Amino acid sequence: MSSQEEILSDGRFSCVARDPRFWEMPEKERKVKIDKRFRAMFHDKKFKLRYTVDKRGRPVNYTSTENLRKFYALSESDSDLSGSDSQELRVKKKKKKKAKGKGEADS
């Protein structure tokens, strides 16, 4: 069997090494960028399916959310926003709990 270097040094296949159509896609360009409107699909139960067999009948143990994470990524600007949004939501929830606790104690 020939090694990869020998194949690329062959004159018939030398254009493959220089042609950008045959280059591997960079890691950060492989995934489709999704904005914050669709970030719920990573943690919402409506999007989660549990597979027991693959399309050929072999047993598997993974969920559809793993596939979503494999093919989709939050856009960088939205992932920064999502971190600040989640902090804001936590603060709002704490305020609501405190307000509920005071309201219940009064009645």
Backbone bond lengths (Angstrom), bond angles and torsions (degrees), N, CA, C in turn:
res aa  C-N    CA-C-N  psi(-1)  N-CA   C-N-CA  omega(-1)  CA-C   N-CA-C  phi
1 M - - - 1.436 - - 1.519 109.14 -
2 S 1.299 117.09 140.64 1.454 122.59 -179.93 1.515 110.09 -86.97
3 S 1.317 114.48 147.36 1.460 118.06 176.61 1.524 109.44 -81.86
4 Q 1.299 116.16 169.12 1.457 122.34 -178.20 1.524 110.75 -61.91
5 E 1.318 117.66 -37.45 1.469 121.82 -178.92 1.523 111.38 -65.27
6 E 1.319 116.06 -40.03 1.460 119.89 179.26 1.528 110.93 -65.44
7 I 1.317 116.40 -37.66 1.461 120.55 -179.88 1.522 109.76 -66.37
8 L 1.330 116.81 -44.14 1.458 120.38 -178.48 1.524 112.00 -70.79
9 S 1.328 117.34 -26.27 1.465 119.36 178.84 1.537 111.20 -78.58
10 D 1.320 117.60 -16.35 1.459 121.71 176.32 1.531 108.42 -65.47
11 G 1.301 117.62 135.64 1.454 122.83 -177.03 1.509 113.56 -60.98
12 R 1.309 117.31 -30.81 1.460 120.68 -178.17 1.523 112.10 -69.65
13 F 1.327 117.11 -28.47 1.461 120.67 -175.00 1.522 112.98 -114.18
14 S 1.303 118.38 8.78 1.464 120.14 -176.88 1.529 112.22 -66.59
15 C 1.325 117.53 -28.13 1.464 119.90 -179.84 1.532 111.46 -68.84
16 V 1.314 118.22 -21.54 1.459 121.69 -179.08 1.526 110.59 -64.90
17 A 1.324 117.22 -37.78 1.461 120.67 -178.58 1.519 111.80 -69.90
18 R 1.322 118.39 -29.10 1.462 121.55 -177.09 1.524 113.33 -95.30
19 D 1.300 118.24 -16.20 1.460 121.65 -175.35 1.537 110.78 -82.64
20 P 1.340 118.70 121.96 1.472 120.15 -178.12 1.522 113.75 -66.05
21 R 1.315 118.98 -16.25 1.467 120.06 177.86 1.518 111.75 -65.06
22 F 1.329 117.29 -24.03 1.458 121.16 -176.40 1.523 112.46 -103.51
23 W 1.334 118.28 3.21 1.457 120.66 177.05 1.516 109.57 -73.76
24 E 1.323 115.30 152.19 1.457 119.90 177.29 1.525 109.35 -75.16
25 M 1.314 115.96 141.54 1.458 121.18 -178.85 1.527 109.74 -72.03
26 P 1.332 118.02 137.10 1.468 120.07 178.30 1.525 111.79 -61.94
27 E 1.323 116.00 150.97 1.466 121.95 -175.67 1.527 112.17 -58.95
28 K 1.319 117.79 -42.78 1.458 118.33 -176.00 1.519 113.26 -76.94
29 E 1.312 118.57 -10.96 1.459 121.39 175.82 1.528 112.38 -97.29
30 R 1.317 118.10 -7.48 1.466 121.37 -177.90 1.519 112.21 -70.78
31 K 1.309 116.23 -39.30 1.452 119.93 -176.16 1.517 110.75 -87.77
32 V 1.320 115.56 145.91 1.456 121.92 177.23 1.529 107.72 -80.02
33 K 1.325 116.90 132.28 1.458 121.51 -179.57 1.530 109.86 -81.56
34 I 1.313 115.61 133.24 1.459 122.02 -178.60 1.520 107.93 -121.31
35 D 1.334 116.47 138.01 1.458 118.90 179.04 1.529 110.65 -85.34
36 K 1.323 115.87 178.52 1.462 120.70 -171.10 1.518 114.27 -66.05
37 R 1.317 118.17 -16.84 1.465 119.79 179.43 1.523 111.84 -64.08
38 F 1.319 117.54 -28.37 1.462 121.51 -174.80 1.523 112.96 -108.83
39 R 1.322 118.45 12.17 1.460 119.88 -177.09 1.524 112.85 -69.91
40 A 1.320 117.58 -17.22 1.467 120.63 -179.76 1.523 111.66 -66.63
41 M 1.319 117.63 -22.01 1.465 118.97 -177.74 1.522 112.17 -68.39
42 F 1.340 118.31 -14.83 1.458 120.01 178.20 1.530 112.20 -80.41
43 H 1.339 118.51 -22.64 1.455 119.66 -176.62 1.525 114.00 -129.98
44 D 1.308 118.51 -2.31 1.463 121.27 -179.22 1.529 110.01 -80.40
45 K 1.315 115.97 140.59 1.472 120.93 -178.62 1.527 112.52 -69.22
46 K 1.320 117.14 -22.58 1.463 120.14 179.94 1.527 112.02 -65.30
47 F 1.315 116.48 -27.55 1.465 121.19 -177.48 1.521 112.71 -95.03
48 K 1.315 117.70 -0.71 1.457 120.49 -174.21 1.529 110.48 -99.45
49 L 1.298 116.05 118.61 1.458 122.87 174.42 1.514 108.62 -119.96
50 R 1.303 116.99 140.56 1.460 120.45 179.34 1.521 107.92 -105.03
51 Y 1.327 115.28 120.88 1.455 120.70 -179.42 1.519 109.91 -95.15
52 T 1.323 115.47 140.67 1.465 120.32 176.38 1.519 111.50 -109.64
53 V 1.345 116.73 -30.03 1.459 120.78 177.33 1.526 108.92 -134.48
54 D 1.330 116.27 152.50 1.457 119.71 176.53 1.525 109.55 -87.77
55 K 1.315 116.73 -172.40 1.466 119.59 -174.58 1.518 113.40 -68.13
56 R 1.322 117.35 -13.85 1.466 120.58 178.42 1.524 112.62 -104.18
57 G 1.332 117.02 4.77 1.449 120.91 176.31 1.510 114.57 91.17
58 R 1.314 118.43 3.41 1.462 120.59 178.44 1.522 109.69 -79.48
59 P 1.328 117.62 141.98 1.475 119.67 -179.18 1.528 111.11 -69.43
60 V 1.323 115.61 135.98 1.465 121.76 177.38 1.519 108.18 -134.05
61 N 1.320 115.02 163.83 1.450 119.98 -178.99 1.524 108.69 -137.48
62 Y 1.309 117.53 74.17 1.452 121.45 176.14 1.518 110.33 -150.22
63 T 1.321 115.71 168.28 1.461 121.31 -177.92 1.522 110.08 -116.43
64 S 1.310 115.37 167.89 1.458 120.02 -179.22 1.523 111.56 -70.00
65 T 1.327 118.36 -23.95 1.459 119.69 178.82 1.524 110.90 -67.25
66 E 1.318 117.52 -29.00 1.469 120.26 175.53 1.526 109.83 -65.40
67 N 1.326 116.62 -38.98 1.466 119.83 176.24 1.521 110.84 -65.57
68 L 1.329 117.07 -40.36 1.457 120.06 179.28 1.524 110.66 -61.52
69 R 1.314 117.18 -43.38 1.472 120.31 179.27 1.526 111.36 -66.90
70 K 1.314 115.99 -27.99 1.461 120.08 -179.31 1.527 111.72 -72.27
71 F 1.320 117.76 -35.69 1.456 121.49 -174.03 1.525 114.76 -104.62
72 Y 1.340 117.78 -19.29 1.460 120.98 -176.45 1.516 110.72 -123.81
73 A 1.334 115.60 149.33 1.457 121.75 176.16 1.515 108.39 -140.63
74 L 1.330 116.02 146.40 1.454 119.29 175.31 1.517 108.57 -69.49
75 S 1.311 116.88 140.71 1.459 119.18 177.96 1.523 108.26 -64.71
76 E 1.325 116.42 150.52 1.458 121.26 -172.30 1.519 111.88 -61.21
77 S 1.316 117.57 -40.23 1.456 119.66 -179.94 1.522 110.58 -65.79
78 D 1.325 116.83 -35.82 1.456 120.40 -179.56 1.522 111.83 -77.85
79 S 1.329 117.79 -31.33 1.455 118.65 179.04 1.523 109.74 -67.86
80 D 1.329 118.33 -33.69 1.458 120.75 174.24 1.522 110.05 -66.40
81 L 1.322 116.16 -41.77 1.459 120.48 178.83 1.515 110.88 -65.67
82 S 1.329 115.97 -38.26 1.458 118.65 -177.30 1.524 110.38 -64.30
83 G 1.320 117.78 -34.70 1.455 120.26 177.25 1.508 111.16 -65.29
84 S 1.324 117.41 -43.78 1.456 120.29 179.17 1.523 110.43 -71.55
85 D 1.334 116.88 -35.34 1.465 120.42 177.81 1.520 110.75 -63.25
86 S 1.324 116.06 -42.76 1.462 118.89 -178.75 1.521 110.39 -65.81
87 Q 1.325 117.77 -35.12 1.459 120.34 176.77 1.521 110.32 -66.17
88 E 1.333 116.77 -41.48 1.456 120.55 178.32 1.522 110.94 -63.32
89 L 1.322 116.84 -40.30 1.465 120.31 179.27 1.521 111.17 -64.23
90 R 1.322 116.63 -40.05 1.468 120.16 178.59 1.520 110.62 -61.95
91 V 1.329 116.02 -43.20 1.463 120.14 179.74 1.518 110.17 -63.34
92 K 1.351 117.16 -42.96 1.461 120.88 179.47 1.527 111.07 -63.64
93 K 1.339 117.50 -41.23 1.457 120.77 179.38 1.519 111.11 -63.25
94 K 1.340 116.17 -40.65 1.462 119.76 179.15 1.526 110.25 -63.28
95 K 1.329 116.13 -40.73 1.462 119.97 179.44 1.517 110.48 -64.85
96 K 1.333 117.37 -41.03 1.462 121.18 179.54 1.533 110.68 -64.35
97 K 1.332 116.45 -42.16 1.462 119.87 179.89 1.522 110.75 -63.25
98 K 1.318 115.97 -41.33 1.463 119.52 178.84 1.524 110.30 -64.74
99 A 1.335 116.18 -41.45 1.465 120.04 179.69 1.525 110.47 -65.92
100 K 1.329 118.26 -39.94 1.460 121.72 178.37 1.523 110.23 -64.34
101 G 1.319 114.73 -44.50 1.466 118.51 -179.58 1.510 112.05 -60.15
102 K 1.315 118.73 -39.95 1.461 122.34 178.47 1.515 110.47 -69.24
103 G 1.324 117.70 -40.05 1.467 122.28 -179.78 1.510 111.95 -65.45
104 E 1.306 117.57 -39.75 1.455 121.70 -179.76 1.534 110.76 -71.36
105 A 1.313 116.73 -35.36 1.447 120.39 -179.52 1.520 111.05 -68.24
106 D 1.320 117.49 -33.97 1.454 122.04 -179.86 1.524 111.80 -68.98
107 S 1.313 117.95 -35.16 1.468 120.91 -176.22 1.490 110.58 -87.97
